[in-house]
């Protein structure tokens, strides 16, 4: 499985206030979208999320988003290594994803460009 990079997930109270800081920090413009009632801004290696507390509570459980070359391969490798896939692989607007709990209890989202 080829890991291409990782994105840090940051839940914020006010996306409009947070975005300018992270744009300056990362040196780029935010790509904004909405997913499941949560407003999201991707800026460099940061994924900023703001929305209803019930939704954010679930999102906070995922430590990071890991970009991989192929989610299907990630599924196979993770399963072989003893991880528990709790969601996916599923198609998303940007590719495919899955969520896995590693044997140590850490939860990660794995994504590809599909």
C-alpha positions as CSV (number, residue, x, y, z in Angstrom):
1,X,0.0,0.0,0.0
2,X,1.4,3.3,-1.0
3,X,0.7,6.2,1.4
4,X,0.9,9.6,-0.5
5,X,0.4,11.9,2.5
6,X,-1.8,12.8,5.5
7,X,-4.2,15.6,6.3
8,X,-4.7,16.9,9.8
9,X,-8.4,17.1,10.8
10,X,-9.3,20.3,12.7
11,X,-12.8,21.0,14.1
12,X,-13.4,24.7,14.5
13,X,-16.2,26.8,15.9
14,X,-16.2,29.4,13.2
15,X,-14.9,28.4,9.7
16,X,-15.0,31.9,8.4
17,X,-12.6,33.1,11.2
18,X,-10.3,30.0,10.9
19,X,-9.9,29.9,7.1
20,X,-7.8,33.1,6.7
21,X,-5.4,32.0,9.5
22,X,-4.8,28.6,7.8
23,X,-4.6,30.1,4.3
24,X,-1.8,32.4,5.5
25,X,-0.2,29.5,7.5
26,X,-0.3,27.0,4.6
27,X,0.3,29.7,1.8
28,X,-2.7,28.7,-0.3
29,X,-6.4,29.2,-0.9
30,X,-9.0,27.0,0.8
31,X,-11.1,24.5,-1.2
32,X,-14.5,24.6,0.4
33,X,-17.3,22.1,0.3
34,X,-20.1,20.7,2.5
35,X,-20.5,17.1,3.5
36,X,-23.4,15.8,5.7
37,X,-24.3,19.2,7.1
38,X,-20.6,20.0,7.9
39,X,-18.8,22.9,6.3
40,X,-15.3,21.9,5.2
41,X,-12.3,23.8,4.0
42,X,-9.2,22.0,2.8
43,X,-6.1,24.2,3.1
44,X,-2.7,22.7,2.6
45,X,-2.4,19.7,4.9
46,X,-5.3,20.9,7.1
47,X,-8.9,19.9,6.8
48,X,-11.0,22.4,8.7
49,X,-14.5,21.3,9.7
50,X,-17.4,23.2,11.3
51,X,-21.0,22.3,11.9
52,X,-23.5,20.7,14.3
53,X,-21.9,19.3,17.4
54,X,-23.4,15.9,16.9
55,X,-21.7,15.6,13.5
56,X,-18.4,17.0,14.8
57,X,-18.4,14.5,17.7
58,X,-18.2,11.7,15.2
59,X,-15.6,13.4,13.1
60,X,-13.3,14.1,16.1
61,X,-12.9,10.3,16.5
62,X,-10.9,10.1,13.2
63,X,-7.3,11.1,13.9
64,X,-6.3,12.0,10.4
65,X,-7.1,11.5,6.7
66,X,-4.4,9.4,4.9
67,X,-4.1,9.7,1.1
68,X,-3.3,6.4,-0.6
69,X,-2.8,5.3,-4.2
70,X,-5.7,2.8,-4.0
71,X,-8.3,2.4,-1.3
72,X,-9.1,-1.2,-2.4
73,X,-5.5,-2.1,-1.8
74,X,-5.5,-0.2,1.5
75,X,-8.6,-2.3,2.5
76,X,-6.8,-5.5,1.8
77,X,-3.6,-4.5,3.6
78,X,-5.4,-3.1,6.6
79,X,-7.5,-6.2,7.0
80,X,-4.5,-8.5,6.7
81,X,-2.7,-6.5,9.4
82,X,-5.7,-6.8,11.8
83,X,-7.4,-3.4,11.4
84,X,-11.2,-3.3,11.4
85,X,-12.8,-1.5,8.5
86,X,-15.9,0.2,9.9
87,X,-17.0,2.1,6.8
88,X,-16.4,1.8,3.1
89,X,-14.9,1.6,0.6
90,X,-17.3,4.2,-0.6
91,X,-17.4,6.6,-3.5
92,X,-17.0,10.3,-2.6
93,X,-17.0,13.4,-4.8
94,X,-13.2,13.4,-4.9
95,X,-12.6,9.6,-5.1
96,X,-13.1,6.7,-2.6
97,X,-12.7,6.4,1.1
98,X,-12.9,4.0,4.0
99,X,-12.6,4.4,7.7
100,X,-10.5,1.8,9.7
101,X,-9.8,1.2,13.3
102,X,-6.2,0.1,13.8
103,X,-5.4,-2.7,16.3
104,X,-4.2,0.0,18.8
105,X,-7.7,1.6,18.7
106,X,-6.7,4.7,16.5
107,X,-9.2,5.5,13.8
108,X,-8.2,6.9,10.4
109,X,-9.9,7.8,7.1
110,X,-8.1,6.5,4.0
111,X,-8.8,8.2,0.6
112,X,-7.8,7.9,-3.0
113,X,-8.6,9.9,-6.1
114,X,-10.6,6.9,-7.5
